C-alpha cells in the first residue's frame, strides 16, 4: 500500500507528465482529437493545482519528488504561453 506522503508526491508529478503527453499528441498528431484547444490550455488550469500540491508535499516531507513536482508544474504551466507566442512571431 502506498503511504499518504508518497501519494502527495506522485500526484504533482503525474499531472504535468499527463499534460506533456497530451501536448505531444497535439503537436505530432499521433491520435487525432477534436479537442485541440483543450489540450493546449489545460495546463493553465491544472498546473497551479499540481504546484500547490507539490508545495504542500515539500512542506510536509522535504524530498526530491516534491522538488521535481514543483519544477515540472512550473515548466508545463509555461508551455501554452510559449506555444502561443512562438506561433505569433
Number of C-alpha atoms within 10 A of each C-alpha: 3 6 7 9 12 13 11 22 25 17 17 30 23 15 20 25 16 12 21 18 12 19 22 14 16 18 12 9 11 10 8 10 10 7 9 15 10 11 20 21 16 15 27 16 10 17 24 16 15 26 24 15 21 27 20 15 25 20 11 12 15 12 12 11 19 27 19 15 30 24 17 22 28 17 14 20 23 13 17 19 14 11 11 11 10 9 8 7 5
